[in-house]
Each structure stands twice: as structure tokens, then as C-alpha cells.
Amino acid sequence: MIKELQVVEKKSTQRRPEWLRVKLPSGGKFKEVLDTINENKLNTVCSEARCPNMGECWGAGTATFMLLGDVCTRSCAFCAIKTGRPPTELDWDEPARVADAAAKMKLKHVVLTSINRDDRKDGGAPIFAATHTALREAIPGVTIESLIPDFRGVWDALQIVIDTPPDVLSHNLETVPRKYRRVRPQAKYQRSLDLLLKVKEEGIRSKTGIMVGLGETREEVIELMQDCVDHKVDVLTIGQYMQPTKMHHPVVDWVHPDQFAEYKEIGEKLGIGHVESGPLVRSSYHAERHV
């Protein structure tokens, strides 16, 4: 009888390496972005997810808008966003507020994401569609990337987003399949792959992202990249997982920059059109390059 290999995961005892240290957010442009977001009563994944690149991105006048509120129905072990029961009704003024903020910030490329709304059959998809429309009306020539949830596999909800398509439709795999039960207990790896293939079949540029340092192996990452190729993913982002609080999944490994460079090389050789791979890479980092 062959026993399944058990991978024992221990928290890294090493201090955060030098290559992951970033400057604290500051500067006039940063404050301008913060003021615009607050004035429009908006949420950003930058602040809610404690992104290490917030200072760089906001300092350059860009941000990723988070739709559908700041309370998620899921409890992923890597994520700092609050879990709970969001308000039942959708905020139909939100698309206009996002478009207004993006216009004030003079954005040419806008990235949208959201919390999960598993309490709704449509998953909040109509707000994505309405925001796409509002942005195109407010900013002629704007390009849009939307990072969407899996809508629990309700493809009618996905179709609502596709019918008013962004330029890039993104959905993150987040980690290798072995880690799903621990890291993404309410998600399914194959369901996420199926969503990415459906996006591509609709003729929309598809994108996904993962974190490393959660205890995955190099071989598992390469297998995931092959799955991306098989499901016709155009863009893959790979970044270092960083534990937001002590209550979240520990960092198992601090992945060296050389390993990120190798992942990029392997992914693009396998056939992924663009691989953005580095310790500080996040799914919306340098998103304007992924159109």
C-alpha cells in the first residue's frame, strides 16, 4: 500500500528578508489618493488587504477599487479582509462613485476587485457590470481590469460581467490545489480553472495570480503553471505570501528572488504569455502592463 506523501509545514523562523522591506506610505500624491477615496466613500483592496505596494502605487496616483463593501462572506486563511454577513442590498451608487474617483485621479487604467458575496445568487456581478459602464462613460478610452470571485460556479453571474466586458478579466487561483482545504476552504481549484477557461472562450484576456511561501513545493507550482497553460491563461502573477496577523496562516518559506526569476522563465517557456513574478508582486501590481 502506497501512502500519500505528507508535507509537514512549519512557520519560518527567519526574519523578513531585506528584499521585502518597503518604505512607509507618504507624500502629497499618496494623500491626494487617500482623500479622493475617502470623499467618495470607497474601499480599496490596497488598504483592506494591507498590500506592501500601497505606498508605491498610491504615490504614483493609482489604486485598486474594492466593490461590494468591506465584509466578505468567506474566511480565507491568508486574507486580512473582515469576514461576516454583509448588508443584503447592493450599493447602486457605488459604480458612479468609483467612476468619479477614477476621473479625479486621471486614471487611464482602472483595476476593480471585490469581496465574495456568497449570500447572493448573482454574487454581486451586476455591480461589476454597472461599474464597467460608468467608467467607460466617465473616462473615454479607459482600460479596465476586473478581479472577480468565482461566483460559486454560478455561470449566469459570470455572464453578467462578461456581457459588459473589461479589457482583462482576472480570477486568482491563490495557491496550489493541495493547500486549498487549509487556505481557501470555501473555494475549489477546478472551479477556478473552469472560470478562467470560460473567460478565454469569450475572447477576453484572462489572468490569475498565486502566492508562494505557504508550504507549496517547486514541483507543485510548475504543475499549477501547466494547468494555467491548459486553461489558456494569458497572464500569471506570482508573489510572496506575507502573514497579515498572527491569526492567519504562517509564512512557511521566504522565497528567494532567484526562485521567482526561475518561475517566470519556466512559466513563459510553458506557454503563458506574461508572467509577473517577484517577492512584492501582487495581482494588481503593474496591472497596466497586462492589457
C-alpha positions as CSV (number, residue, x, y, z in Angstrom):
1,M,0.0,0.0,0.0
2,I,1.4,3.4,-1.0
3,K,0.9,6.2,1.5
4,E,0.3,9.7,0.3
5,L,3.3,12.0,0.9
6,Q,2.6,14.2,3.9
7,V,4.3,17.6,3.7
8,V,5.0,18.9,7.2
9,E,4.7,22.7,7.4
10,K,6.4,24.8,10.0
11,K,6.4,28.5,10.4
12,S,9.6,30.1,9.1
13,T,11.9,31.1,11.9
14,Q,13.8,33.6,9.7
15,R,13.2,37.3,9.9
16,R,11.6,39.0,7.0
17,P,14.4,39.4,4.4
18,E,15.8,42.6,3.2
19,W,14.2,42.3,-0.2
20,L,10.7,42.5,1.3
21,R,11.2,45.7,3.3
22,V,9.4,48.7,1.8
23,K,9.1,52.4,2.7
24,L,6.1,53.6,4.7
25,P,3.4,55.3,2.6
26,S,3.8,59.1,2.4
27,G,3.9,62.1,0.1
28,G,1.5,64.6,-1.5
29,K,0.2,62.2,-4.2
30,F,-0.5,59.5,-1.6
31,K,-2.6,61.9,0.5
32,E,-4.4,63.1,-2.6
33,V,-5.4,59.5,-3.5
34,L,-6.4,58.8,0.1
35,D,-8.6,61.9,0.2
36,T,-10.3,61.1,-3.1
37,I,-11.1,57.5,-1.8
38,N,-12.5,58.8,1.5
39,E,-14.5,61.6,-0.2
40,N,-16.2,59.0,-2.4
41,K,-16.7,56.6,0.5
42,L,-14.9,53.8,-1.3
43,N,-12.9,50.8,-0.3
44,T,-9.6,49.7,-1.8
45,V,-8.0,46.3,-1.6
46,C,-4.7,48.1,-1.1
47,S,-5.6,49.1,2.4
48,E,-8.1,46.3,3.3
49,A,-5.6,43.6,2.3
50,R,-2.6,45.5,3.7
51,C,-0.7,45.5,0.4
52,P,3.0,46.2,0.7
53,N,3.0,48.2,-2.5
54,M,0.4,50.7,-1.4
55,G,3.0,53.4,-0.9
56,E,4.4,53.0,-4.4
57,C,1.0,52.7,-6.2
58,W,-0.8,55.5,-4.3
59,G,2.3,57.6,-4.6
60,A,2.0,57.2,-8.4
61,G,-1.7,58.1,-8.2
62,T,-3.2,54.6,-8.7
63,A,-5.3,52.3,-6.6
64,T,-7.4,49.1,-6.8
65,F,-11.1,49.8,-6.0
66,M,-12.8,47.1,-4.0
67,L,-16.5,46.8,-4.8
68,L,-19.5,45.4,-2.8
69,G,-18.3,46.6,0.6
70,D,-15.6,45.6,3.1
71,V,-17.2,42.5,4.7
72,C,-16.6,39.1,3.0
73,T,-18.7,36.0,3.3
74,R,-15.6,33.8,3.1
75,S,-12.8,33.2,5.6
76,C,-9.6,32.5,3.6
77,A,-6.6,31.8,5.8
78,F,-4.4,34.3,4.0
79,C,-6.6,37.4,3.8
80,A,-6.9,40.4,6.1
81,I,-10.4,41.4,4.9
82,K,-13.2,41.1,7.5
83,T,-15.4,38.1,7.4
84,G,-19.1,38.3,8.3
85,R,-22.6,39.0,6.9
86,P,-22.6,42.0,4.5
87,P,-25.7,44.2,4.1
88,T,-28.2,42.5,1.9
89,E,-28.8,45.3,-0.6
90,L,-26.3,46.3,-3.2
91,D,-25.0,49.9,-3.2
92,W,-26.2,51.0,-6.6
93,D,-24.4,54.4,-6.2
94,E,-21.0,52.7,-5.9
95,P,-20.3,52.5,-9.7
96,A,-20.8,56.2,-10.1
97,R,-18.6,57.0,-7.1
98,V,-15.8,54.7,-8.5
99,A,-16.0,56.4,-11.9
100,D,-15.9,59.9,-10.3
101,A,-12.9,59.0,-8.2
102,A,-11.1,57.4,-11.2
103,A,-11.8,60.5,-13.2
104,K,-10.5,62.8,-10.4
105,M,-7.3,60.7,-10.2
106,K,-6.9,60.9,-14.0
107,L,-6.6,57.2,-14.3
108,K,-6.2,55.7,-17.8
109,H,-6.3,52.1,-16.4
110,V,-8.6,51.1,-13.6
111,V,-8.4,47.9,-11.6
112,L,-11.6,46.6,-9.8
113,T,-12.0,43.8,-7.3
114,S,-14.5,42.8,-4.7
115,I,-15.2,40.7,-1.6
116,N,-17.2,37.5,-2.0
117,R,-21.0,37.8,-1.8
118,D,-22.0,34.2,-1.4
119,D,-25.2,35.4,0.2
120,R,-26.4,36.5,-3.2
121,K,-27.2,34.2,-6.2
122,D,-25.7,36.8,-8.5
123,G,-22.6,37.2,-6.3
124,G,-22.8,41.0,-6.8
125,A,-22.0,40.6,-10.5
126,P,-24.3,43.4,-11.6
127,I,-22.2,46.0,-9.7
128,F,-19.2,44.9,-11.7
129,A,-21.1,45.4,-14.9
130,A,-22.5,48.8,-13.8
131,T,-19.1,50.0,-12.8
132,H,-17.6,49.0,-16.2
133,T,-20.3,51.1,-17.9
134,A,-19.9,54.0,-15.5
135,L,-16.1,54.1,-16.1
136,R,-16.3,54.0,-19.8
137,E,-18.8,56.9,-19.8
138,A,-16.7,59.0,-17.4
139,I,-13.3,58.3,-18.9
140,P,-13.2,57.8,-22.7
141,G,-10.6,55.3,-23.7
142,V,-10.1,53.9,-20.2
143,T,-8.9,50.3,-19.9
144,I,-10.3,48.1,-17.1
145,E,-9.2,45.0,-15.3
146,S,-11.7,43.2,-13.0
147,L,-10.5,40.7,-10.5
148,I,-13.7,38.7,-9.8
149,P,-14.7,36.0,-7.3
150,D,-15.8,32.5,-8.5
151,F,-19.5,33.3,-8.0
152,R,-19.7,29.7,-6.5
153,G,-19.8,28.4,-10.1
154,V,-23.0,30.2,-11.0
155,W,-22.1,30.8,-14.6
156,D,-25.1,33.1,-15.1
157,A,-23.5,35.5,-12.7
158,L,-20.2,35.3,-14.6
159,Q,-22.1,36.0,-17.8
160,I,-23.4,39.3,-16.3
161,V,-19.8,40.5,-16.1
162,I,-18.8,39.1,-19.5
163,D,-21.8,40.9,-21.2
164,T,-20.2,44.2,-20.3
165,P,-16.6,43.1,-20.6
166,P,-13.5,44.6,-19.1
167,D,-10.2,44.5,-21.0
168,V,-8.8,42.0,-18.6
169,L,-10.8,39.5,-16.5
170,S,-8.9,38.1,-13.6
171,H,-9.6,35.4,-11.1
172,N,-6.9,34.3,-8.7
173,L,-6.1,30.6,-8.0
174,E,-4.2,31.9,-4.9
175,T,-2.3,28.7,-4.2
176,V,-1.6,25.1,-5.3
177,P,-4.5,22.6,-5.0
178,R,-3.1,20.7,-2.0
179,K,-3.3,23.9,0.1
180,Y,-7.0,24.7,-0.7
181,R,-8.5,22.9,2.3
182,R,-6.3,24.9,4.7
183,V,-6.0,28.2,2.7
184,R,-9.2,28.5,0.7
185,P,-11.7,26.2,2.3
186,Q,-14.8,27.7,0.5
187,A,-13.2,27.6,-2.9
188,K,-12.5,24.8,-5.4
189,Y,-9.4,24.6,-7.6
190,Q,-11.0,23.1,-10.6
191,R,-13.9,25.5,-10.4
192,S,-11.5,28.4,-10.6
193,L,-9.7,26.8,-13.6
194,D,-13.1,26.3,-15.3
195,L,-13.9,30.0,-14.8
196,L,-10.6,31.1,-16.3
197,L,-11.2,28.9,-19.4
198,K,-14.8,30.3,-19.8
199,V,-13.3,33.8,-19.7
200,K,-10.9,33.0,-22.5
201,E,-13.6,31.2,-24.6
202,E,-15.5,34.5,-24.5
203,G,-12.5,36.2,-26.2
204,I,-11.4,38.2,-23.1
205,R,-7.8,38.4,-21.8
206,S,-7.6,36.2,-18.8
207,K,-5.3,36.5,-15.8
208,T,-4.7,34.7,-12.5
209,G,-2.3,35.1,-9.5
210,I,-0.8,32.9,-6.8
211,M,1.1,33.4,-3.6
212,V,4.2,31.3,-2.7
213,G,5.7,30.7,0.8
214,L,2.6,28.9,2.1
215,G,4.4,25.5,2.1
216,E,4.0,24.5,-1.6
217,T,6.8,22.8,-3.5
218,R,8.5,24.0,-6.6
219,E,7.0,21.0,-8.5
220,E,3.5,22.0,-7.4
221,V,4.0,25.5,-8.7
222,I,5.2,24.2,-12.0
223,E,2.1,21.8,-12.2
224,L,-0.1,24.8,-11.5
225,M,1.5,26.8,-14.3
226,Q,0.9,23.9,-16.6
227,D,-2.8,23.9,-15.5
228,C,-2.8,27.6,-16.5
229,V,-1.5,26.8,-19.9
230,D,-4.1,24.0,-20.4
231,H,-6.8,26.5,-19.4
232,K,-5.5,29.2,-21.7
233,V,-4.5,31.8,-19.1
234,D,-2.8,34.9,-20.6
235,V,-1.2,36.4,-17.5
236,L,0.1,34.9,-14.3
237,T,1.3,36.8,-11.2
238,I,3.4,35.2,-8.5
239,G,4.3,36.9,-5.2
240,Q,5.5,36.2,-1.7
241,Y,2.8,35.5,0.9
242,M,3.0,37.7,3.9
243,Q,1.0,36.9,7.1
244,P,-1.3,39.8,7.8
245,T,-1.8,38.9,11.5
246,K,-0.9,36.1,13.9
247,M,-4.3,34.6,13.4
248,H,-3.6,33.9,9.7
249,H,-1.7,31.1,8.0
250,P,2.0,31.4,8.9
251,V,4.7,32.1,6.4
252,V,6.4,28.8,5.8
253,D,9.1,30.0,3.4
254,W,10.7,33.3,2.3
255,V,11.1,32.6,-1.3
256,H,14.4,34.0,-2.8
257,P,14.2,36.4,-5.7
258,D,16.2,33.9,-7.8
259,Q,13.4,31.4,-7.4
260,F,10.8,34.0,-8.6
261,A,13.0,34.6,-11.7
262,E,13.1,30.9,-12.4
263,Y,9.3,30.7,-12.1
264,K,8.9,33.5,-14.6
265,E,11.2,31.7,-17.0
266,I,9.5,28.3,-16.6
267,G,6.0,29.8,-16.9
268,E,6.8,31.7,-20.1
269,K,8.6,28.7,-21.6
270,L,5.5,26.5,-20.9
271,G,3.4,29.0,-22.9
272,I,1.9,31.6,-20.5
273,G,2.1,34.9,-22.4
274,H,3.2,37.1,-19.5
275,V,4.4,36.0,-16.0
276,E,5.0,38.8,-13.4
277,S,7.0,37.1,-10.7
278,G,8.7,38.7,-7.7
279,P,8.6,38.9,-3.9
280,L,6.4,42.1,-3.9
281,V,4.3,41.2,-6.9
282,R,0.5,41.3,-6.2
283,S,-2.3,40.5,-8.7
284,S,-2.9,44.2,-9.5
285,Y,0.8,45.3,-9.4
286,H,1.8,47.0,-12.7
287,A,-1.6,45.9,-14.0
288,E,-1.5,48.4,-16.8
289,R,1.2,46.2,-18.4
290,H,-1.2,43.2,-18.6
291,V,-3.7,44.7,-21.0
